[in-house]
Amino acid sequence: MTALWSIWWVWIVAALVLAIIEVFVPVFVFLGLAVGAVVVGVALGFGALGWIGAGLPALLLLFAVSSVVAALALRNVLGVRRGQVRIVERDIND
């Protein structure tokens, strides 16, 4: 029996669960993690990780790197829009 973490569809299901969590907790963190899980799932599904052994450390490294890249990209795309930051010039307690 193969290990659960080396099955491609387990990573895709984990990505779906993380995306659903993102709907309820909209902070764009879980969406980056979901993208990372999809990257690992697709890489396992197409057999792209077979040449490096695809052990658990390699899968976690790919998951971590792709999640950070996705989170940074999402921050640039979906981050704070210009003009939405409020600058307080006069305090109510003055």
N, C-alpha and C positions, 0 to 999 in steps of 0.2 A: 504494500500500500504506500502510495506517495504521501509526502508530508502535505498538510493542508495549505501551507504558505507557498507551495510550488505549483498550485493549480491556478490557471489563468482566470477562471470565472469567479474564484473566491475574491480576487482583487477587484474585479468589476463590481461584484455585489457590495464589497466594502466601500467602493467609490460611490455607489448609489446610496448607501446608508449615510455616508458623510455628506452627500449633496442634500439629502432630506433633512439632516440636522442643520445644514446651512439655511434652509428655509425658515426654521424655527428660531435660529440664533444667527441673525444676519451680521456677521462680523468679517466675512471674507476669509477667515482662517480655514474653516472646514472645506470651503470650495477649493482652496489651494491644495489641501490634503486629498480631496477627491480627484483632482487632476493628476496628482502624483500617483494615486492608486490606479487610475486608468492607464497611465504610462507604463507602469509595471505589468498590469494585466495584458495590455496589448503586446508588450515586448515578450511576455511569456507565451501568449497565444500564437504569435508568429514565429516563435522559436529563436528569437534574436539573442536570448541570453544563454543559449546552449553552449556556445563556444567559450564562455568564461566560467562555466561550472554552475552558475545560478544558485549558489548556496544562499542561506539566509542572510549573511552579512552583505553579499552583493545586492540582493533584492532590497534590503533596508537602505543601503547606500543610494541606490537608484531612486527609491521612493523619497528619501530625504532631499536629495539634490533636485529632483523634479518638482517636489512640493515647494521648496524655497523659491525656485525660479518662477513657478506658477503664481505663488503668493506675491512676489515682487511685481510681476507683470500685471496681475489683477489690481494691485495697489495703484499702479500708474494709470490703468484704464478706468477703474471704478473708484478711485480715491476721492479726496475732497476736491470739489470743483472750485475754480477760482471765483472769488467774490462771495463765497459762502462763509468766510471767516469774519466774525464780528469783532471789531476793535472798539473797546470801551474807552472813551475819552473822558467821560465824567462819571464818577461813581455816585451812587445814590446816597452814600453815607457822608459825602463831603458837605 
